[in-house]
């Protein structure tokens, strides 16, 4: 095989690599892990893209919460078995209105960490909301019962983030720097 024919099959291969790298965010993305790409997307304000990029389930669930996909976040947190994951799953379920399941998640968090004041408070708020006539009739709680509505806070604020925003990063690796995975 001569030199010219070797270059003929290499050229399409190189063009395909270049096109793929450009479509996925440039050359620098070729050298990043999925979690690093997710961190960059989250930093750029694209939580939905970050949720699709993250390999780490804790980070993925955090991004799902940030993007407002509470049901997906609850499902992702359900794959983890620690107090923070159960607490965060309870928050996600409460945001979807699945109060009975949220109560169970907070109970699971308390079983792992009985001293967790946030989980206890959220559990009590959800139990109280379940006692309201609107919750028993299947209409769900009033927005104020679980911190819903404009400018309201979720049941318990985590240690970081502005009020009124879904706070589920407690114990999350999503707060680590991109290179720390």
N, C-alpha and C positions, 0 to 999 in steps of 0.2 A: 504494500500500500504506500503510495507516495505522500508527500507532505501536503499537497493541495487537497487530496481526498480526505485526509484526516481532519483538516480544518472545515470541510463541508459538513460533517456531522457534528462537530463541536459548536459551530455557530448557532444552530437552532437551540441547542441545549443552553448555551449562555444567554441567549435572548429570553428563553423561558424563565430562567432564574432571575434575570433582571426585572422582567414583568411581574413576577410573583413578589419580589422584594418591594417593588414600587407600590403594588396594590395593597400590601400589608403594612404600609407606613414607612417605607424607605429602608435603606440598608441597615440603619441602626436597629430596626426591629428584628433583623436576622440574628442578632447577638443577644437578644433579651429573652428571658424566660417568660412563660405565660403570666406569671404573677407580676413580673416587672412591667410587662405591657399593660396589665390591668391597673397597676399603680399609676402609670402615666395617664391612662384614660380617665381614671378617677380624678386625678389632679387636674385634668383638662375639663372636668365637669361632665364627662360622658359615663355615668354610672352603669347604664344598660350595657354598653360595650365592655366595660370593665367586668361586669358579671359574666359575660360570655368568655372573656379572656382568662380569668383566674382559674388555676388548677386547684388551689387550696380551697376547700369547702367553706372554711370560716370567712375567708376574704370574699369568696363568691357570694355568700349569704349577706354579708355587710353591703356589698354593692347592690344586691337585689333589693335590700331595704332602702338604700339611698335612691334607687330608681323608682321606688313605689311598688315593686312587685313583691308584696308581702306574702302571698301564697307560695311563691317559689322560694322565698327566703325561709319560710317555715319548713318547707320540705327539705331544704338543704341543711338547716340547723338540726332537723330530725336525724340526720346521719351521724351526728356527733353526740357523745354521751358524757358531758361534764356540766357542772352547775351553770356556767355562763351560757352555754349553748341552749340549755333548757329555758333559762331566763329569756334569752333573745328570741327563742321560738315562741314563748308565751307572748312576748310583745308583738311579734309578727301576726300571730293568730288573733290577738285582741284587735289589731288594726283591721283584720278582715271580717271581724264580727263573730268569729268562731270562739265564743266565750267559754263554752264547756271544755273545749280542747285547750284553750289558753290556761284555764284553771288547772288542768292536768299537767301542763308544761311547768307552771309555777310550782306545783306540788313536787314534781320531779327535781326541780332546781333546789327546793328546800330540803328534799331528801338527801341531796348531795352536799348541801351547805345550809344547815339549819339557822345559821347566824346571818343569812343574807337578808338585810332589811329591805332592799329594793324589791326582791322577789316576794317577800311577805306583804309589803304594801300593795304591790300590783295584784297579788292573789286576792287580798281583801277587797280591792276595788272591783275586780272582776266578779267575785262572789256577791258583792253588793249589787252590781249591775244585773246579775242573773236573778236577783230577788225582785227587781222592778217589774211591774206588770207588762211593760213593752217587751222585755226580754223573754218573759214566759209565754207571751202570745206569739212569739216568732218574729216580731218586728225588730228585734235587736235593741241594744241600749240606745239611749239618747246620746248625741255626740258629746255632751258635756260629761257623761258618766265615765268615759274612758279617755278624756283629753282630746276628743275629736273636735272638729270645727275649726274655723279660721283662727290662726295664731295660738291655738291651744297646744299644750305639751302632751306627749304620750304619757302613759301611766306613771312611769318613773324615769327621770333623766339619767342617762349614763354620765360618766365623768367628763365626756367631751362633746362638743357640738353645740350649735345654737338652739335655743328653745323653739319648740314647734316643729322640729325636724325629727324624723324617725331616729331614735337613739338605740342602736343595737350593737354597738362596737365593743361593748364591755367584754373584755377578755379576748378581743379580736386581734388577729395578726394584721388586720387591715391598717392599723395605725403605725406599723413598722415601716422603715424606709424600703424603697424598691429593691435594693441589693441585699436585703437581710433575709431572704427566703432560703 
